[in-house]
């Protein structure tokens, strides 16, 4: 895993980064607006923008309906001349997506597929889809963000252990993909990627102390303290899902019994529903069953809500965040079910800590996480920290 390099690939000077950041914050803007937002003089702004235009990193277009006064040209992040790719590897399903430098993820530029059963097949499938997306665009590809679950050791530069997807154990899919594609690829943990996405494109803009819980397949935690992602000694911090919640519980992918993630996730709810029905049940089938026959599965919903609440309360009690973002489907996206979880969080959390904390569903996705990660790397030359340069 890359951690730092001498200079960012896209932006060579601090003024370029200032302008880029201003466009990121404001969306398309005139040169005059960018001068005001960046605090740089109009001649400097024009010089920087000309350089960015020449290198295809920003684009200029006429404002469609100018307000009173003379028409402006607006500057925006490149979407036709420059591209980045995001790869999301997960248990069950993977996807590859392509966006411009504005990071706008769309369904028509996203290719999904079931996770293959061997590492070689996984690499083949990811490579084929990257090539397919690149063949459809004339834009120059600047990098690929690869988001994975499991423990990534920065020191060993690989996924050292992936409880829910063991084919990744001792592998670095970004490094292998880079060799195949000849484009820079960045490996990142899915929680760090989600934290970045929420900060760049979601509800965490401007937040310096927040936590991110992923409750889809595994139960993962990302914590941002003082604007920097908590990484630990080797970058492996945040494995809250493997805290033992029931010493006699079912076997977890890590080998232990009764880990919190075997009881507090979407995957846990699907497993309990499957056990009740005593027949195979896919994630999608479980989701539609819950829409039609929610009352039939109240016992299972309440059981999972109870443990998810314990996880959220543990995060709030331990880290004192201003916001906890929860990334999930079955228990999070449906407000009535999320309310059940929140009611239990209130019982489990220390009151003064809860009073300072908001708990909300994420607005961003793992796809955006992969894109946010590679954009952060290309523009800042650092990962995974969110620390400020100035
Ligand atoms: Zn475990």
Boltz pocket constraint, residues with backbone or C-beta under 6 A from the ligand:
constraints:
  - pocket:
      binder: B
      contacts: [[A, 163], [A, 241], [A, 242], [A, 252], [A, 253], [A, 254], [A, 255], [A, 256], [A, 259]]
      max_distance: 6.0
